[in-house]
Amino acid sequence: MQETAPQYIARIQSYLGNDDPLAVLGETAQVLKSLLQSVPEQVLRARPAPEKWSILEQAVHLSDVEIVVGFRVRFVLGAENGVPIVAFDQDRWQSAFRYNDRDLRPTLEAFQAARENNLRLYRSLTEAEWEKYGMHSERGKETVRAIVNLQAGHDRNHLKQIREILAQGKAAGR
């Protein structure tokens, strides 16, 4: 059964809890790099199940989402409240952009550079800017604060999934 938008938001926000989203966003690139530094290519690219993404696909997804979220925040900040925020189909992107054919190192470098740039922006925002909002095509009204909080929970969700795949590989003797 497909998750509803409120179910997705609740699940993703549960990964953040009461933690500072900027602190979480600030550590993700290094955590990801540390987790993946010595993972063999075949493990990076192996899917744990046909319908589940590989570790590499998840890393590329995080990098692409960083670009998308950075754009969305800038779009909301540079427009009147209520500007439309268009959703994207992550599975279509994964397929169309051949995530599993990418190389890990440049993916992590791109992710880290985009993340650092976005964090500089987020840390410069005024309270009024944090409360500016757009209308997401699937989730409805989203303030800049809500977008950033969701992104931090999203990071933790994918780091959890990557750790689970790595643990399965160790249990299988890889």
C-alpha positions in Angstrom: 0.0 0.0 0.0 1.3 3.4 -1.0 2.0 5.9 1.8 -0.1 9.0 2.0 1.6 12.4 2.1 0.8 12.8 5.9 2.1 9.3 6.6 5.3 10.1 4.7 5.8 13.4 6.5 5.2 11.7 9.9 7.6 8.9 9.1 10.3 11.1 7.8 10.0 13.6 10.7 10.2 10.7 13.2 13.8 10.2 12.1 14.6 13.8 13.1 12.8 13.9 16.4 13.7 17.0 18.3 17.3 17.1 16.9 18.6 20.3 15.3 18.0 19.8 11.5 21.0 22.0 10.6 23.3 19.8 12.8 21.9 16.7 11.1 22.3 18.2 7.7 25.8 19.3 8.6 27.0 15.8 9.5 25.4 13.7 6.7 28.1 14.1 4.1 30.9 13.0 6.4 28.8 10.1 7.9 28.0 8.9 4.3 31.7 9.2 3.3 32.8 7.2 6.4 30.2 4.5 5.9 31.1 4.0 2.3 34.9 4.6 2.1 35.9 0.9 1.9 32.7 -0.7 0.5 33.5 -2.8 -2.5 31.9 -1.8 -5.9 29.8 -5.0 -6.1 28.3 -4.2 -2.6 27.6 -0.6 -3.5 25.7 -1.6 -6.7 23.9 -4.7 -5.4 20.2 -4.3 -4.7 19.1 -6.0 -1.5 15.8 -6.9 -3.3 14.6 -6.2 -6.9 12.4 -3.4 -5.8 14.9 -1.9 -3.3 17.6 0.6 -4.2 21.3 -0.2 -3.9 23.6 1.8 -1.6 24.9 3.7 -4.6 21.4 4.5 -5.8 20.6 5.9 -2.4 23.8 8.0 -2.4 23.0 9.5 -5.8 19.4 10.1 -4.7 20.7 12.1 -1.7 22.9 14.2 -4.0 20.0 14.9 -6.4 17.6 15.7 -3.6 20.2 18.2 -2.3 19.9 20.0 -5.6 16.1 19.8 -5.6 15.7 21.0 -2.0 18.2 23.8 -2.5 16.3 25.0 -5.5 12.9 24.7 -3.8 14.1 26.8 -0.8 15.5 29.4 -3.1 12.4 29.4 -5.2 10.2 29.9 -2.1 12.5 32.6 -0.7 12.5 34.5 -4.0 8.8 34.5 -4.6 5.5 35.4 -3.0 4.1 33.0 -0.4 2.2 30.1 -2.0 4.4 29.6 -5.0 3.9 26.1 -6.5 6.5 23.5 -5.6 6.5 20.6 -8.1 7.0 17.1 -6.9 9.2 14.6 -8.7 9.1 10.9 -9.1 12.2 9.6 -7.4 11.9 6.1 -9.0 11.7 7.7 -12.5 14.7 9.8 -11.7 16.6 6.7 -10.4 15.9 4.9 -13.7 16.2 7.8 -16.1 19.5 9.1 -14.7 20.9 5.6 -14.2 21.9 6.0 -10.6 23.5 2.6 -10.4 25.9 3.4 -13.2 27.3 6.5 -11.4 30.6 6.6 -9.6 30.6 7.0 -5.9 33.5 9.5 -5.3 32.2 12.3 -7.6 28.7 11.7 -6.3 29.8 12.2 -2.7 31.9 15.3 -3.7 28.9 16.9 -5.5 26.6 16.1 -2.5 29.1 17.6 0.0 29.6 20.8 -2.1 25.9 21.4 -2.6 25.1 20.6 1.0 27.7 23.1 2.3 26.4 25.7 0.0 22.8 25.1 1.1 23.8 25.1 4.8 25.4 28.5 4.4 22.1 29.8 3.0 20.0 28.2 5.8 22.2 29.6 8.5 21.7 33.1 7.1 17.9 33.1 7.1 15.8 35.4 9.3 12.9 34.1 11.2 10.5 35.6 8.6 12.4 33.8 5.8 12.1 30.5 7.7 8.3 31.0 7.7 8.0 31.8 3.9 6.1 29.0 2.2 5.2 27.3 -1.1 2.5 24.9 -2.0 3.9 21.4 -2.7 1.9 19.5 -5.3 1.6 16.5 -3.1 2.1 17.7 0.5 0.4 21.1 0.4 1.7 24.1 2.3 5.4 23.8 3.2 7.4 26.5 4.9 11.2 26.8 4.4 11.5 25.4 7.9 9.3 22.4 7.1 11.3 21.7 3.9 14.6 21.8 5.7 13.3 19.7 8.6 12.0 17.1 6.2 15.3 17.0 4.4 17.1 16.2 7.7 14.8 13.4 8.4 15.2 12.2 4.8 18.9 12.1 5.3 18.5 9.9 8.4 16.1 7.6 6.6 18.6 6.9 3.9 21.5 6.5 6.2 19.4 4.0 8.2 18.7 2.1 4.9 22.3 2.1 3.9 23.4 0.8 7.3 20.8 -2.0 7.1 22.1 -3.0 3.7 25.7 -3.0 5.0 24.7 -5.1 8.0 23.0 -7.6 5.7 26.1 -7.8 3.6 28.3 -8.5 6.7 25.8 -11.1 7.9 26.0 -12.8 4.5 29.8 -12.8 4.7 30.4 -10.2 2.1 
